[in-house]
Amino acid sequence: MIRNIQAFRKEIGLSPKDEVTTIVVCDEELQKMLEKNKNIVAEKTNSKKLDIVTTSKETFKNKTNFKIKDKEGSIIIIGKK
């Protein structure tokens, strides 16, 4: 997950020091796994806020999809740029 978030940050032109809010939209099973490591993911991706949710009704400009093994979801980054 960290690699996916970092790659997306780079894709949208953020530098490693830019603080952002990150939202991960995924199923409940992946949500439970990520919640256990939430602080590590937030720290490694320089996310001042990290939300892991199962649904998102809003539309965001900086959004990408990911697939990890058989799990799929979306990463949304809100911040500078």
WOBEL-V743246 format. One record per helix or strand of 2 or more residues. SS is the DSSP state (alpha for helix, beta for strand). FROM is the first residue (numbers start at 1). LEN is the number of residues. Records with the same first field share a line. If there is no record, write none. Layout:
# WOBEL-V743246
SS = FROM-LEN / FROM-LEN
This chain:
# WOBEL-V743246
alpha = 2-10 / 28-9 / 38-7
beta = 20-6 / 47-7 / 63-6 / 71-9
